[in-house]
Amino acid sequence: MLSDLFHTFWKCWRPLVAADILFKLAAAVVIAPIVALAFRAFVEASGRTVLADEDILKFVVSPIGIVALLCVGGLALAALVLEQAVLLRILWASAAGRRPRVTSAISGAATDTWTTVKLGTLLMASGVVLALPYALALGQVYWWLLTGHDINFYLAEKPTAFWVAVAFGGAISLVAAVMLAWWFAARVLSVPLLVVRRMGVRESIDESRKLSSGRQWRIGRWLLGWLALVVFAPAALFGGYLMVGHWLAGRFESLAALAVVVGVLTLVHLLLSFVVHLITVVGFALIVWKLWLQLDESSAAAIAESPPEESPDDSKWFTWSRLRLGIAALVAVGVAGLIGAASLAGVKLVDDVEIIAHRGGGTHGPENSLAAVRQAILDRTQWVEIDVQETSDGRLALVHDRDMKRIAGSPIEIHSSTLEELEALDIGSSFAPKFHGEQVTTLDAVLELCKGRVGVVIELKQYGFDQQLEERVVELVEQHDMADEVIIISLDANMVAKIRELRPEWRVGLLTAVKLGDLTTVDVDLLAVRMDLATTSFIARAHFRNQQVAAWTLNDQESLERMISRGVDYVITDDVPLAEQVLLERSAMSLPERWLRSLAAEW
C-alpha cells in the first residue's frame, strides 16, 4: 500500500500542495480568527479575559465552559475536516481520470461548509461524551488517594498511595486511549463518504462504522504509523539541521558568507519542515482515501458517477529553462543572504537577564528558609522568590505547601496553625543534617535580611483560606520601605488584581503553568510562566506590551540555555551557581555559537 500511496500522491502532487498552501492561508486569515473570537467571547461571558491554571478547570466544568468546548472545539475540528474534504476532492478527480483543479476542490468543499461544521461538532461532542467517564474516574482516583496532603508531598516523597494512584491512573488512561483510538478508527471514513458519496452527517458516520467493523486494527495500524511519522520526523529533521549548523558554524570568518550560509540553512529547514507538514496533512488524506477505496465496495461506482469538474490533461502552467533556473538560483541566494542577515541580527551579544532564586534557592538550603536566602545572596543572585501564607494568628509565614508534611513530616496545615506551632517544627533535617533545627521563617525576617542587597519576589498563596493576606503583605513591605525592591506575584489572578488595586504603582505579576487565551492582555508587569509557555513569540508579545517574562523552574544547563536564548528577562532556578555559570560561559561565545544556541532554543 505504501507504493500505491506514493504513486497516487505523485499523480496529483501539484494541486495537493497548492490546495494545502491556499487552505492554510485561508485558515490563518479567516478560520483561526473566527475560532479565536468565539473562544474569547465565551471566556469574557464568564467574567474573565484570560484563563490560567485552576481557572481553566473551573471554566471547563462550568455550563458556559462546556458549551464553549463543544462550539469552539467543533469549529476547530470542522476546519480540519474541511481541509481534508478539499484534499479528498482532488484525489477524487484524479481517480476519475481528470486533471484536478484546486479552485474546483475548494469551491466544492465550500458548498459543504455547513455539513462539515455539523460533522466536526458531532464528532467533537461524541468524543467528549466518550472521554468524560474516564476523566471522572481519573478525578476520583486523585480525590481518593492524593488529597490527604499537599500534592507536592506525594510528588516528592512518592508514598504507597502515590504509586497506587499512578497504577490506577495509568490503567484508566490506557483503556481510555484504546477506546478513543477504536472510536476514531470507526469514524475515520465518514469524510470520504460525506464528500464523494454525498451522504448526510449521521448517515456517513453510521456507514463508516459499518465499513470499519472488524477492521479497526487494520485501520489503526496505518493511523499509528502515520502518527509515529508525524511525531518523530520533525525531531529527526531538526536534529540534522543542528548537526549541519554545528559543523558549519566555525568554518566561516566572513560575516557576509556566514549570513548566506545561515540563510540557506534556514531555507532548507523551512522547505523540509513544509515537506513534513505535507506528510502530516496530505499523508492523512491519502491513507483515509486508500482505506476507503479498499473497504467500500461502492467506492468505484461513486467516483465514476459524478466526477468533479474536468480540466484538460495536457495543459502546462509552467516549464523550466536554463535562464529561469539561473534567475531562481540568484534570487534564492539573495533571499538566503537577507534571511541569514536578519537571523544573525536578531542574536543578542549580551544576555540581559537576571536570576531569581526559587523558594530562596532550594538547592543549597531548605526551601523558603533564612539559610537558603543567605546562601542565595552569597551566590550573587539578583532576586529571591519566597512563598507567603497567613497563619491562624495572622502572621505571614514562608511555606510553599498547604501543610508541613513534605518538609517537616507533620500533617498540620498552615492556615489552621499559629506561627509558634510552625516554628516548633524542624524543616532542615529532611534537607541535610547540617540544617537541623532550621525553623519556618517570616516575611518580616526575609525583608529585613534582603533590604538593600537583593530584590524579593513575593508569591501569595492562600489555598482557599485568604483572610487579609494582600493587606498584610503591603503593610509589611511599606514598614521596611521596600516597595521598589519587591515584585508581588500569585497563581490567583484575583489576588494580583487586589494588590494592583491597593498599590497601583507597585510591580505585580501573574504566575501560571497552563493558560487559555492571551496572557499578555492581563494588567501585570511580570508574567512568570512555565518554560514551555515562554516561546519566542510569547516573549515578543509581552515585551511589546512593556511586560517582562520570567521562566520557571530552570535547574539544568539545557533549560537555562534555552530560556536565555529566547530572551526571557528572568530565570527562576533553585540552583543560582549553575545559572551564574551558564551566563559566564555564554559571555565568551562567538556570534555563530550564539546563533546555534538560539536555533536550539526554538526546539
MIFI-770693 format. One record per residue (C-alpha): x, y, z; residue in three letters. Coordinates in steps of 0.02 Angstrom, whole numbers, plus 50000, padded with zeros to 5 digits. Layout:
BEGIN
{{X Y Z} 'ALA'}
...
This chain:
BEGIN
{{50000 50000 50000} 'MET'}
{{50148 50117 50029} 'LEU'}
{{50198 50115 49846} 'SER'}
{{50017 50141 49798} 'ASP'}
{{50007 50292 49913} 'LEU'}
{{50163 50368 49837} 'PHE'}
{{50101 50335 49660} 'HIS'}
{{49935 50419 49700} 'THR'}
{{50022 50568 49775} 'PHE'}
{{50141 50585 49628} 'TRP'}
{{49996 50589 49504} 'LYS'}
{{49922 50747 49582} 'CYS'}
{{50056 50819 49696} 'TRP'}
{{50045 50995 49624} 'ARG'}
{{49860 51026 49663} 'PRO'}
{{49878 50938 49832} 'LEU'}
{{50022 51052 49881} 'VAL'}
{{49937 51207 49811} 'ALA'}
{{49774 51165 49899} 'ALA'}
{{49863 51140 50064} 'ASP'}
{{49953 51308 50048} 'ILE'}
{{49794 51401 49999} 'LEU'}
{{49693 51320 50136} 'PHE'}
{{49823 51364 50266} 'LYS'}
{{49819 51545 50209} 'LEU'}
{{49629 51545 50217} 'ALA'}
{{49635 51463 50388} 'ALA'}
{{49756 51595 50452} 'ALA'}
{{49654 51739 50382} 'VAL'}
{{49477 51678 50412} 'VAL'}
{{49455 51519 50514} 'ILE'}
{{49583 51548 50653} 'ALA'}
{{49517 51724 50693} 'PRO'}
{{49338 51658 50698} 'ILE'}
{{49387 51518 50818} 'VAL'}
{{49489 51640 50925} 'ALA'}
{{49347 51767 50931} 'LEU'}
{{49221 51633 50976} 'ALA'}
{{49330 51571 51118} 'PHE'}
{{49364 51747 51180} 'ARG'}
{{49177 51783 51180} 'ALA'}
{{49143 51631 51288} 'PHE'}
{{49285 51674 51409} 'VAL'}
{{49227 51854 51426} 'GLU'}
{{49049 51794 51453} 'ALA'}
{{49116 51701 51606} 'SER'}
{{49182 51866 51676} 'GLY'}
{{49366 51843 51630} 'ARG'}
{{49482 51893 51489} 'THR'}
{{49609 51752 51504} 'VAL'}
{{49613 51587 51598} 'LEU'}
{{49763 51518 51690} 'ALA'}
{{49792 51363 51796} 'ASP'}
{{49645 51321 51911} 'GLU'}
{{49533 51446 51822} 'ASP'}
{{49541 51334 51669} 'ILE'}
{{49468 51186 51763} 'LEU'}
{{49332 51295 51840} 'LYS'}
{{49288 51363 51669} 'PHE'}
{{49287 51193 51581} 'VAL'}
{{49169 51114 51708} 'VAL'}
{{49051 51263 51708} 'SER'}
{{48898 51264 51593} 'PRO'}
{{48968 51403 51484} 'ILE'}
{{49136 51313 51477} 'GLY'}
{{49054 51152 51416} 'ILE'}
{{48961 51248 51281} 'VAL'}
{{49123 51337 51234} 'ALA'}
{{49217 51172 51224} 'LEU'}
{{49088 51098 51107} 'LEU'}
{{49068 51253 50998} 'CYS'}
{{49250 51306 50983} 'VAL'}
{{49314 51128 50977} 'GLY'}
{{49183 51087 50846} 'GLY'}
{{49236 51236 50740} 'LEU'}
{{49420 51189 50753} 'ALA'}
{{49383 51008 50708} 'LEU'}
{{49271 51066 50566} 'ALA'}
{{49416 51167 50494} 'ALA'}
{{49523 51010 50493} 'LEU'}
{{49383 50909 50414} 'VAL'}
{{49357 51046 50284} 'LEU'}
{{49539 51039 50232} 'GLU'}
{{49529 50850 50217} 'GLN'}
{{49373 50873 50110} 'ALA'}
{{49471 50986 49990} 'VAL'}
{{49613 50859 49975} 'LEU'}
{{49492 50715 49952} 'LEU'}
{{49406 50808 49810} 'ARG'}
{{49574 50822 49721} 'ILE'}
{{49606 50636 49745} 'LEU'}
{{49429 50602 49685} 'TRP'}
{{49459 50699 49523} 'ALA'}
{{49624 50609 49494} 'SER'}
{{49543 50439 49524} 'ALA'}
{{49407 50485 49398} 'ALA'}
{{49540 50513 49264} 'GLY'}
{{49526 50701 49263} 'ARG'}
{{49652 50837 49298} 'ARG'}
{{49616 50901 49475} 'PRO'}
{{49581 51086 49492} 'ARG'}
{{49619 51171 49657} 'VAL'}
{{49485 51303 49632} 'THR'}
{{49354 51170 49597} 'SER'}
{{49405 51071 49751} 'ALA'}
{{49396 51224 49863} 'ILE'}
{{49232 51288 49793} 'SER'}
{{49156 51115 49803} 'GLY'}
{{49210 51095 49984} 'ALA'}
{{49147 51270 50022} 'ALA'}
{{48971 51222 49969} 'THR'}
{{48977 51085 50102} 'ASP'}
{{49041 51200 50239} 'THR'}
{{48886 51188 50347} 'TRP'}
{{48883 50998 50331} 'THR'}
{{49067 50992 50376} 'THR'}
{{49039 51101 50529} 'VAL'}
{{48899 50986 50585} 'LYS'}
{{49011 50834 50562} 'LEU'}
{{49153 50915 50660} 'GLY'}
{{49038 50969 50801} 'THR'}
{{48954 50799 50811} 'LEU'}
{{49121 50708 50815} 'LEU'}
{{49184 50829 50948} 'MET'}
{{49030 50806 51056} 'ALA'}
{{49029 50616 51043} 'SER'}
{{49216 50610 51080} 'GLY'}
{{49192 50716 51236} 'VAL'}
{{49048 50605 51294} 'VAL'}
{{49156 50451 51269} 'LEU'}
{{49304 50527 51364} 'ALA'}
{{49201 50600 51506} 'LEU'}
{{49182 50440 51612} 'PRO'}
{{49370 50411 51604} 'TYR'}
{{49406 50591 51654} 'ALA'}
{{49286 50574 51801} 'LEU'}
{{49368 50410 51851} 'ALA'}
{{49540 50493 51849} 'LEU'}
{{49471 50634 51954} 'GLY'}
{{49400 50510 52078} 'GLN'}
{{49567 50420 52092} 'VAL'}
{{49652 50586 52126} 'TYR'}
{{49521 50634 52256} 'TRP'}
{{49531 50468 52348} 'TRP'}
{{49719 50446 52350} 'LEU'}
{{49807 50613 52329} 'LEU'}
{{49712 50743 52428} 'THR'}
{{49757 50692 52605} 'GLY'}
{{49908 50807 52600} 'HIS'}
{{49979 50939 52484} 'ASP'}
{{50011 50866 52310} 'ILE'}
{{50195 50916 52321} 'ASN'}
{{50216 50790 52463} 'PHE'}
{{50158 50648 52351} 'TYR'}
{{50266 50708 52205} 'LEU'}
{{50422 50724 52314} 'ALA'}
{{50406 50577 52434} 'GLU'}
{{50308 50456 52322} 'LYS'}
{{50221 50357 52460} 'PRO'}
{{50121 50198 52427} 'THR'}
{{49964 50300 52391} 'ALA'}
{{50057 50389 52251} 'PHE'}
{{50104 50227 52163} 'TRP'}
{{49929 50157 52184} 'VAL'}
{{49862 50315 52105} 'ALA'}
{{49989 50300 51963} 'VAL'}
{{49939 50119 51933} 'ALA'}
{{49752 50155 51931} 'PHE'}
{{49776 50316 51832} 'GLY'}
{{49888 50230 51705} 'GLY'}
{{49766 50087 51681} 'ALA'}
{{49619 50207 51659} 'ILE'}
{{49718 50316 51538} 'SER'}
{{49772 50163 51436} 'LEU'}
{{49594 50099 51423} 'VAL'}
{{49535 50275 51376} 'ALA'}
{{49669 50290 51241} 'ALA'}
{{49624 50121 51166} 'VAL'}
{{49437 50159 51169} 'MET'}
{{49462 50331 51090} 'LEU'}
{{49576 50259 50956} 'ALA'}
{{49447 50122 50921} 'TRP'}
{{49310 50254 50914} 'TRP'}
{{49412 50362 50793} 'PHE'}
{{49456 50216 50680} 'ALA'}
{{49271 50176 50664} 'ALA'}
{{49231 50353 50606} 'ARG'}
{{49382 50399 50500} 'VAL'}
{{49294 50352 50337} 'LEU'}
{{49150 50471 50368} 'SER'}
{{49236 50614 50274} 'VAL'}
{{49255 50525 50104} 'PRO'}
{{49078 50458 50125} 'LEU'}
{{49019 50636 50154} 'LEU'}
{{49119 50708 50010} 'VAL'}
{{49108 50576 49873} 'VAL'}
{{48952 50476 49911} 'ARG'}
{{48859 50634 49964} 'ARG'}
{{48790 50556 50123} 'MET'}
{{48719 50654 50268} 'GLY'}
{{48816 50680 50428} 'VAL'}
{{48739 50541 50533} 'ARG'}
{{48724 50427 50383} 'GLU'}
{{48910 50446 50343} 'SER'}
{{48958 50409 50523} 'ILE'}
{{48846 50254 50528} 'ASP'}
{{48912 50192 50361} 'GLU'}
{{49092 50221 50419} 'SER'}
{{49059 50115 50572} 'ARG'}
{{48988 49975 50463} 'LYS'}
{{49133 49979 50341} 'LEU'}
{{49264 49977 50480} 'SER'}
{{49177 49843 50583} 'SER'}
{{49304 49706 50618} 'GLY'}
{{49439 49805 50528} 'ARG'}
{{49486 49931 50663} 'GLN'}
{{49655 49850 50693} 'TRP'}
{{49697 49864 50509} 'ARG'}
{{49645 50047 50506} 'ILE'}
{{49732 50078 50672} 'GLY'}
{{49900 50011 50611} 'ARG'}
{{49903 50135 50468} 'TRP'}
{{49849 50279 50578} 'LEU'}
{{49980 50234 50709} 'LEU'}
{{50114 50228 50575} 'GLY'}
{{50060 50399 50515} 'TRP'}
{{50061 50465 50694} 'LEU'}
{{50236 50396 50727} 'ALA'}
{{50299 50483 50570} 'LEU'}
{{50217 50646 50623} 'VAL'}
{{50297 50637 50796} 'VAL'}
{{50473 50580 50751} 'PHE'}
{{50504 50661 50581} 'ALA'}
{{50513 50841 50649} 'PRO'}
{{50634 50786 50786} 'ALA'}
{{50747 50698 50661} 'ALA'}
{{50738 50846 50542} 'LEU'}
{{50784 50973 50675} 'PHE'}
{{50923 50863 50743} 'GLY'}
{{51001 50852 50571} 'GLY'}
{{50981 51039 50549} 'TYR'}
{{51077 51073 50710} 'LEU'}
{{51214 50948 50666} 'MET'}
{{51245 51033 50499} 'VAL'}
{{51239 51203 50585} 'GLY'}
{{51370 51149 50714} 'HIS'}
{{51482 51082 50576} 'TRP'}
{{51472 51244 50475} 'LEU'}
{{51472 51372 50617} 'ALA'}
{{51660 51379 50643} 'GLY'}
{{51709 51372 50459} 'ARG'}
{{51666 51550 50406} 'PHE'}
{{51762 51704 50462} 'GLU'}
{{51670 51819 50341} 'SER'}
{{51507 51884 50415} 'LEU'}
{{51432 51901 50240} 'ALA'}
{{51472 51720 50197} 'ALA'}
{{51403 51663 50364} 'LEU'}
{{51242 51761 50331} 'ALA'}
{{51218 51672 50164} 'VAL'}
{{51253 51501 50242} 'VAL'}
{{51133 51537 50385} 'VAL'}
{{51002 51592 50259} 'GLY'}
{{51025 51437 50151} 'VAL'}
{{51011 51325 50303} 'LEU'}
{{50854 51417 50357} 'THR'}
{{50776 51400 50184} 'LEU'}
{{50818 51215 50178} 'VAL'}
{{50746 51192 50351} 'HIS'}
{{50587 51284 50302} 'LEU'}
{{50572 51177 50146} 'LEU'}
{{50595 51014 50241} 'LEU'}
{{50476 51073 50376} 'SER'}
{{50347 51103 50240} 'PHE'}
{{50378 50927 50175} 'VAL'}
{{50348 50857 50350} 'VAL'}
{{50190 50961 50360} 'HIS'}
{{50133 50888 50194} 'LEU'}
{{50163 50714 50262} 'ILE'}
{{50054 50760 50410} 'THR'}
{{49907 50833 50315} 'VAL'}
{{49913 50758 50141} 'VAL'}
{{49977 50591 50206} 'GLY'}
{{49824 50575 50317} 'PHE'}
{{49708 50614 50172} 'ALA'}
{{49797 50485 50062} 'LEU'}
{{49783 50350 50197} 'ILE'}
{{49598 50385 50225} 'VAL'}
{{49567 50386 50037} 'TRP'}
{{49654 50219 50008} 'LYS'}
{{49569 50138 50157} 'LEU'}
{{49400 50195 50091} 'TRP'}
{{49437 50126 49917} 'LEU'}
{{49484 49959 49992} 'GLN'}
{{49343 49943 50118} 'LEU'}
{{49195 50017 50024} 'ASP'}
{{49137 49910 49878} 'GLU'}
{{49033 50057 49814} 'SER'}
{{49183 50174 49803} 'SER'}
{{49222 50142 49618} 'ALA'}
{{49042 50174 49566} 'ALA'}
{{49033 50331 49674} 'ALA'}
{{49192 50400 49595} 'ILE'}
{{49131 50370 49418} 'ALA'}
{{48952 50426 49449} 'GLU'}
{{48980 50613 49471} 'SER'}
{{49164 50660 49448} 'PRO'}
{{49220 50838 49488} 'PRO'}
{{49240 50970 49354} 'GLU'}
{{49363 50921 49220} 'GLU'}
{{49517 51015 49161} 'SER'}
{{49622 50967 49007} 'PRO'}
{{49760 50845 49048} 'ASP'}
{{49887 50919 48928} 'ASP'}
{{49888 51096 48997} 'SER'}
{{50057 51151 49066} 'LYS'}
{{50056 51300 49176} 'TRP'}
{{50245 51317 49193} 'PHE'}
{{50404 51249 49113} 'THR'}
{{50583 51268 49170} 'TRP'}
{{50726 51334 49063} 'SER'}
{{50910 51368 49097} 'ARG'}
{{50875 51554 49109} 'LEU'}
{{50734 51529 49232} 'ARG'}
{{50840 51409 49335} 'LEU'}
{{50982 51535 49340} 'GLY'}
{{50867 51676 49392} 'ILE'}
{{50789 51566 49525} 'ALA'}
{{50961 51520 49593} 'ALA'}
{{51014 51703 49604} 'LEU'}
{{50851 51750 49690} 'VAL'}
{{50872 51605 49811} 'ALA'}
{{51049 51661 49858} 'VAL'}
{{50990 51840 49883} 'GLY'}
{{50843 51787 49989} 'VAL'}
{{50957 51671 50088} 'ALA'}
{{51075 51815 50123} 'GLY'}
{{50934 51926 50183} 'LEU'}
{{50862 51788 50293} 'ILE'}
{{51033 51748 50363} 'GLY'}
{{51072 51930 50398} 'ALA'}
{{50904 51951 50486} 'ALA'}
{{50933 51792 50585} 'SER'}
{{51106 51847 50642} 'LEU'}
{{51046 52023 50679} 'ALA'}
{{50919 51951 50799} 'GLY'}
{{51052 51862 50901} 'VAL'}
{{51090 51956 51063} 'LYS'}
{{51276 51976 51100} 'LEU'}
{{51242 52018 51284} 'VAL'}
{{51121 51923 51396} 'ASP'}
{{51011 52048 51485} 'ASP'}
{{50937 51926 51610} 'VAL'}
{{50927 51919 51799} 'GLU'}
{{50924 51769 51915} 'ILE'}
{{50783 51734 52037} 'ILE'}
{{50821 51607 52174} 'ALA'}
{{50668 51494 52178} 'HIS'}
{{50598 51471 52355} 'ARG'}
{{50752 51562 52417} 'GLY'}
{{50869 51443 52323} 'GLY'}
{{50808 51269 52367} 'GLY'}
{{50960 51175 52302} 'THR'}
{{51080 51243 52431} 'HIS'}
{{50967 51259 52583} 'GLY'}
{{50794 51211 52647} 'PRO'}
{{50666 51298 52536} 'GLU'}
{{50595 51463 52599} 'ASN'}
{{50717 51466 52743} 'SER'}
{{50833 51604 52802} 'LEU'}
{{50979 51486 52772} 'ALA'}
{{50931 51466 52589} 'ALA'}
{{50907 51653 52566} 'VAL'}
{{51076 51693 52646} 'ARG'}
{{51163 51569 52530} 'GLN'}
{{51074 51639 52377} 'ALA'}
{{51136 51813 52423} 'ILE'}
{{51313 51746 52440} 'LEU'}
{{51293 51662 52270} 'ASP'}
{{51255 51834 52196} 'ARG'}
{{51075 51812 52145} 'THR'}
{{50983 51971 52097} 'GLN'}
{{50817 51912 52171} 'TRP'}
{{50748 51785 52292} 'VAL'}
{{50573 51714 52270} 'GLU'}
{{50477 51662 52426} 'ILE'}
{{50304 51589 52462} 'ASP'}
{{50198 51681 52590} 'VAL'}
{{50044 51616 52681} 'GLN'}
{{49939 51676 52827} 'GLU'}
{{49939 51579 52989} 'THR'}
{{49788 51563 53102} 'SER'}
{{49853 51706 53211} 'ASP'}
{{49875 51823 53061} 'GLY'}
{{50064 51807 53040} 'ARG'}
{{50150 51791 52872} 'LEU'}
{{50247 51628 52862} 'ALA'}
{{50357 51567 52721} 'LEU'}
{{50289 51397 52668} 'VAL'}
{{50250 51333 52493} 'HIS'}
{{50132 51187 52528} 'ASP'}
{{49964 51195 52616} 'ARG'}
{{50033 51080 52752} 'ASP'}
{{50202 51034 52829} 'MET'}
{{50202 50850 52779} 'LYS'}
{{50335 50860 52643} 'ARG'}
{{50463 50975 52726} 'ILE'}
{{50439 50931 52911} 'ALA'}
{{50342 50766 52915} 'GLY'}
{{50196 50846 53006} 'SER'}
{{50018 50847 52935} 'PRO'}
{{49970 51014 53013} 'ILE'}
{{49905 51144 52891} 'GLU'}
{{49969 51322 52886} 'ILE'}
{{49800 51410 52888} 'HIS'}
{{49747 51319 53047} 'SER'}
{{49913 51334 53141} 'SER'}
{{49993 51477 53236} 'THR'}
{{50166 51540 53192} 'LEU'}
{{50229 51471 53357} 'GLU'}
{{50167 51297 53311} 'GLU'}
{{50252 51307 53142} 'LEU'}
{{50415 51370 53217} 'GLU'}
{{50419 51219 53331} 'ALA'}
{{50446 51106 53179} 'LEU'}
{{50616 51061 53107} 'ASP'}
{{50619 51098 52919} 'ILE'}
{{50807 51074 52898} 'GLY'}
{{50844 50894 52944} 'SER'}
{{50748 50821 52797} 'SER'}
{{50857 50926 52681} 'PHE'}
{{51028 50893 52760} 'ALA'}
{{51091 50855 52936} 'PRO'}
{{51188 51018 52946} 'LYS'}
{{51023 51114 52937} 'PHE'}
{{50950 51025 53089} 'HIS'}
{{50843 51145 53189} 'GLY'}
{{50806 51265 53044} 'GLU'}
{{50636 51344 53075} 'GLN'}
{{50495 51413 52973} 'VAL'}
{{50534 51597 52948} 'THR'}
{{50427 51750 52916} 'THR'}
{{50411 51881 52780} 'LEU'}
{{50467 52011 52906} 'ASP'}
{{50633 51921 52935} 'ALA'}
{{50668 51896 52749} 'VAL'}
{{50631 52076 52705} 'LEU'}
{{50749 52133 52842} 'GLU'}
{{50885 52016 52776} 'LEU'}
{{50864 52065 52593} 'CYS'}
{{50840 52253 52606} 'LYS'}
{{50972 52341 52503} 'GLY'}
{{51051 52175 52449} 'ARG'}
{{50932 52083 52332} 'VAL'}
{{50757 52105 52268} 'GLY'}
{{50616 51998 52337} 'VAL'}
{{50482 51912 52231} 'VAL'}
{{50337 51879 52350} 'ILE'}
{{50218 51742 52294} 'GLU'}
{{50049 51750 52380} 'LEU'}
{{49974 51580 52422} 'LYS'}
{{49808 51553 52508} 'GLN'}
{{49735 51380 52464} 'TYR'}
{{49559 51449 52489} 'GLY'}
{{49592 51522 52662} 'PHE'}
{{49638 51703 52623} 'ASP'}
{{49595 51825 52763} 'GLN'}
{{49693 51985 52739} 'GLN'}
{{49848 51919 52654} 'LEU'}
{{49862 52058 52524} 'GLU'}
{{49838 52197 52651} 'GLU'}
{{49961 52122 52774} 'ARG'}
{{50095 52099 52641} 'VAL'}
{{50075 52278 52582} 'VAL'}
{{50085 52342 52760} 'GLU'}
{{50244 52244 52798} 'LEU'}
{{50331 52295 52635} 'VAL'}
{{50295 52477 52674} 'GLU'}
{{50359 52458 52852} 'GLN'}
{{50526 52405 52777} 'HIS'}
{{50518 52540 52643} 'ASP'}
{{50547 52410 52505} 'MET'}
{{50410 52448 52379} 'ALA'}
{{50543 52472 52244} 'ASP'}
{{50631 52310 52291} 'GLU'}
{{50487 52187 52279} 'VAL'}
{{50378 52107 52146} 'ILE'}
{{50217 52027 52208} 'ILE'}
{{50153 51878 52109} 'ILE'}
{{50022 51743 52128} 'SER'}
{{49937 51599 52037} 'LEU'}
{{49773 51681 52090} 'ASP'}
{{49728 51821 51969} 'ALA'}
{{49608 51895 52096} 'ASN'}
{{49748 51917 52223} 'MET'}
{{49857 52001 52092} 'VAL'}
{{49712 52118 52049} 'ALA'}
{{49689 52157 52233} 'LYS'}
{{49872 52210 52251} 'ILE'}
{{49855 52315 52095} 'ARG'}
{{49702 52398 52171} 'GLU'}
{{49788 52430 52338} 'LEU'}
{{49952 52494 52263} 'ARG'}
{{49934 52534 52077} 'PRO'}
{{50115 52589 52061} 'GLU'}
{{50191 52428 52129} 'TRP'}
{{50257 52291 52015} 'ARG'}
{{50144 52138 52010} 'VAL'}
{{50149 51976 51912} 'GLY'}
{{50042 51827 51864} 'LEU'}
{{50115 51654 51891} 'LEU'}
{{50048 51516 51779} 'THR'}
{{50086 51341 51717} 'ALA'}
{{49945 51325 51589} 'VAL'}
{{49839 51454 51502} 'LYS'}
{{49695 51483 51383} 'LEU'}
{{49693 51650 51294} 'GLY'}
{{49824 51786 51278} 'ASP'}
{{49914 51810 51444} 'LEU'}
{{49990 51974 51385} 'THR'}
{{49819 52057 51396} 'THR'}
{{49821 52040 51586} 'VAL'}
{{49861 52200 51681} 'ASP'}
{{50027 52145 51759} 'VAL'}
{{50209 52194 51746} 'ASP'}
{{50281 52018 51751} 'LEU'}
{{50223 51854 51675} 'LEU'}
{{50305 51709 51766} 'ALA'}
{{50270 51555 51660} 'VAL'}
{{50324 51375 51644} 'ARG'}
{{50461 51365 51515} 'MET'}
{{50358 51279 51380} 'ASP'}
{{50245 51433 51379} 'LEU'}
{{50393 51551 51360} 'ALA'}
{{50404 51541 51171} 'THR'}
{{50495 51672 51069} 'THR'}
{{50330 51740 51002} 'SER'}
{{50255 51749 51177} 'PHE'}
{{50407 51843 51243} 'ILE'}
{{50399 51964 51096} 'ALA'}
{{50213 51998 51128} 'ARG'}
{{50247 52029 51312} 'ALA'}
{{50390 52147 51276} 'HIS'}
{{50283 52240 51150} 'PHE'}
{{50160 52272 51293} 'ARG'}
{{50302 52325 51410} 'ASN'}
{{50288 52167 51513} 'GLN'}
{{50433 52062 51574} 'GLN'}
{{50442 51873 51566} 'VAL'}
{{50512 51751 51693} 'ALA'}
{{50528 51565 51656} 'ALA'}
{{50525 51429 51789} 'TRP'}
{{50593 51315 51859} 'THR'}
{{50760 51301 51768} 'LEU'}
{{50875 51181 51859} 'ASN'}
{{50984 51114 51718} 'ASP'}
{{51101 51192 51592} 'GLN'}
{{50994 51148 51441} 'GLU'}
{{50836 51233 51504} 'SER'}
{{50934 51386 51563} 'LEU'}
{{51019 51400 51393} 'GLU'}
{{50854 51383 51301} 'ARG'}
{{50763 51516 51400} 'MET'}
{{50908 51640 51399} 'ILE'}
{{50924 51618 51210} 'SER'}
{{50739 51651 51188} 'ARG'}
{{50758 51817 51278} 'GLY'}
{{50672 51799 51447} 'VAL'}
{{50704 51937 51572} 'ASP'}
{{50720 51823 51724} 'TYR'}
{{50768 51642 51752} 'VAL'}
{{50691 51563 51905} 'ILE'}
{{50803 51424 51972} 'THR'}
{{50840 51327 52130} 'ASP'}
{{51024 51324 52082} 'ASP'}
{{51094 51502 52074} 'VAL'}
{{51278 51449 52048} 'PRO'}
{{51228 51347 51896} 'LEU'}
{{51136 51495 51820} 'ALA'}
{{51288 51605 51852} 'GLU'}
{{51400 51476 51768} 'GLN'}
{{51288 51468 51614} 'VAL'}
{{51289 51658 51597} 'LEU'}
{{51478 51661 51617} 'LEU'}
{{51501 51530 51480} 'GLU'}
{{51383 51623 51364} 'ARG'}
{{51479 51785 51386} 'SER'}
{{51628 51704 51298} 'ALA'}
{{51527 51638 51149} 'MET'}
{{51556 51694 50971} 'SER'}
{{51416 51755 50859} 'LEU'}
{{51398 51587 50766} 'PRO'}
{{51391 51494 50932} 'GLU'}
{{51255 51610 50996} 'ARG'}
{{51160 51587 50834} 'TRP'}
{{51165 51399 50855} 'LEU'}
{{51105 51413 51034} 'ARG'}
{{50961 51524 50976} 'SER'}
{{50915 51391 50847} 'LEU'}
{{50919 51252 50977} 'ALA'}
{{50811 51359 51091} 'ALA'}
{{50668 51353 50966} 'GLU'}
{{50651 51165 50981} 'TRP'}
